[in-house]
Amino acid sequence: MNQKELREQENRCIQEQAPACSAACPVHVDVRGMTAAIAKGNFDDAQELYRKSIPFPQIISRICDQPCQKTCLRKDLGGAIEIAALERACLDFAGRDFPAVKQLARKSKTVAIVGAGISGLTAAYDLARKGWGVVLFEASGQIGGGLWQTAPDLLPRDVLIDDLKIIEQMGIEIHLNSPIGRTGGNGHGTLLARMSHEFSAIYLCAGPVASDFHDLKLDGNGYVTIDPVTFQTSIENVFAGGDILRFSTFANNENLHHSAILSLSEGRRAAISIDRYLQTVSLSASRFFEGQYTTTLFTNTKKITPQPPRLQTDLSTCYRPDEAVAEADRCIQCECMECVHVCAYLEHYQAYPKRYIREIYNNLSIVMGTRHSNQFINTCALCGLCAEVCPTNLDMGQICKGARIEMVKQQRMPASAHDFALRDMAFSNGEKFSLTKNPPGTNVSTYVFFPGCQLSASYPHYVEKAYSFLKESLPEEKVGLMLRCCGAPADWAGQEALFAESNQQFLTEYEKMGNPKLILACSSCYQIYKKHFPQIEITSFWEIYDQFGPQTERRITETPPLALHDPCSTRYESKIQDSVRNILRKNGIEIEELPLNREKTECCSYGGLMWLANKQVAEKMIQGRVNQSQSDYLTYCAMCRDFFSKNGKRSLHLFDLLFGKLETDYALTIAPDFSRRHENRARLKEKFLKEQWSESMPETQDFEKIHLILTDSVKSQIENRFILEEDIQKVIANAEKSGKRMFNQTTNHYLAYFKPASVTYWVEYSPQENGAFEIHKAYSHRMEIGRGAVK
Amino acid sequence: MSDYVDLSKEKNWMCANCNVPLVSGKVDISYLGNSFQVNLLKCPICNLVLVPEDLALGKMAEVEKSLEDK
């Protein structure tokens, strides 16, 4: 991921976009932050936020025409938040005084501001804060301009005078009764020419007086020509705002709309331009989101209950503190977080994609030093739910997968992150399980059943039944069998080379069968073949069963409804989802749809190898899913069922209903442990070979003949430590053969270690008289024992 | 890392191959190019070394994780 791609992806996350109210406010008052503070009774913080955007808070809070309210998402849910009343409340109830405005050290250049209305005063305030000298020219005898025309009961004059004192306090030079004439004086032809000479920059905001400035270029309609972004006029150090822009020399604009907050915004934007002009930097660079705009922030209001304000207000209303708190509490606190709300993983790390993407990028860029986001990257289930619910379809899975590929390429992928799953894949594609067979007596297949490695590990007996079903249902076809892993673990782990190798092996075997149609029982396999082998015709087992299975039989009649969980790898496979529902309907099985189903279904934590990379988050993910309904769950993915039942949720696999015994309750069957999963696969292959093709398995190796005795607690210990019984057999075989082992005189136990590949396994054991070995404990580490020791 | 190993707990182990008690000695352990010296019990004759369960699952696992930047 390069910097450009990063930015593109980052910008698709809209969580940091302003809420509608702030975007509609010409100076972007942080309304959401203020209401959050007031709701907590913290009027101090609220006032501080207000003052950040508003230089004359007492005035503005009394006369603002609140463009924010028109966009408030509460508008249709009880009524927009009474924002101006809350602004007045935070001014009234703050418990502390706010310090004088901080000004930068005085710089040498001075700006002339013509017109002391709200726009000119704001520009003066902002420029004086930056340290520029400011001289204010006002035609009348007082500063404030149009503010003096507001009704005194709305804006009491003492408040007006008090709030404007800051101008003088900041050292701004004020020239009252100084109307701008048509002539320049002092040898200048025009006033503007004279001022341009005496001041470094000028801001004209004196009302509809464009015709007084002969030097300024006008457009065809008689308006002063200005740059709409920078407010610069045809004279480079002269900027213009206010009615000068709105008033045409040729037409009489009687109905000019005056808005204090708009004028304030214009003054601020002019000040930004002037400050940049004085610093001789670009006037136009990065001038985004100035003035009013429409936000792209999405906020889901489906779950917000309508709630009217306790008190309808107008601009003269003053709340009591408790009324303000109650009103602020109605604020929805607009934010997106759509993906975070539906994903335990995104929620766990307490941020949102925009931040996550930045962290991922930083993580990948670290050459020396610690990479803190590796586990974050490896935890994503790559399930695509975030993209489905995101207003801009941003897919964190795609980003995390890309990051994993990058980490593997950089040789910075932690060895332990996916090792166990990759070794499981190697097992499935090794001689113990992998098998490609045309139907007995033929040398070609028209269909091939591909049950997948995990279904074969969890439910080998159903795989046999499914194969028999296919052969019976498609009597005219030659249905072959292929046992192996589709390579999903390598794909999810970002191991491109390993995945390509697995795909090549598959293709070689597949082509030898005569390019049959692939029947897939696992939807993860389905996704792999759909994406990476578009030339191969694929179908899911469930579609075939829907079509050829019993059409009218009602096997189960009096069961309570089962909550149907769609595996995340069927997210956009509505044909598979429909087939499953058809099958259930035809079998008389009533289902309950979960709130997040079909294209919005959730992952069980198997996806992306989350279960291996981060047990804690995986458990949260499973728990979140199983808590969605009290009903027993039904699914059609072996891993989903196994993870749910392991977490105590009564769950069934569709095969339990189709091929299981009617009288058996399968819902709490615990899935086989890791060692048994290997064994089940190997036995399934052996059984198929023997029964269908009258062939036997390849020779077993010596270590496999070692008979182990393990108590349930030791079995569970090694399961939690990702140690397989075959690893233990290897340790004992090596120790017994080489004699390199330790003996404990108190317990009479032996202890030995062996490192078959990257992990060193330790086993404490006692040989039995019958030649078996009782196992007391096993543990492992990845650190290597080096100098000073026997390896 | 040797501070984390209580060797006294393992004093009953002897090398079954050489039939001698294990003795305390310095052993290098390494991971991803980083090497550490640890005091462990080992056979004075054949250098067979004992990594106790507590060390493997405790400090060693912790160091592995931190070296893997996890």
Interface residues (C-beta under 8 A of the other chain):
Chain A: T370 R371 H372 N374 Q375 R412 P414 A415 S416 A417 R721 G739 K740 R741 M742 F743 N744 Q745 T746 T747 Y750 L751 Y753 T760 W762 K777 Y779 S780 H781 R782 M783 E784 I785 G786 R787 G788 A789 V790
Chain B: N12 W13 M14 C15 A16 N17 L22 G25 K26 V27 D28 I29 S30 Y31 L32 S35 L40 K42 C43 C46 N47 L48 V49 L50 V51 E53 A56 L57 M60 A61 V63 E64 K65 S66 E68 D69 K70
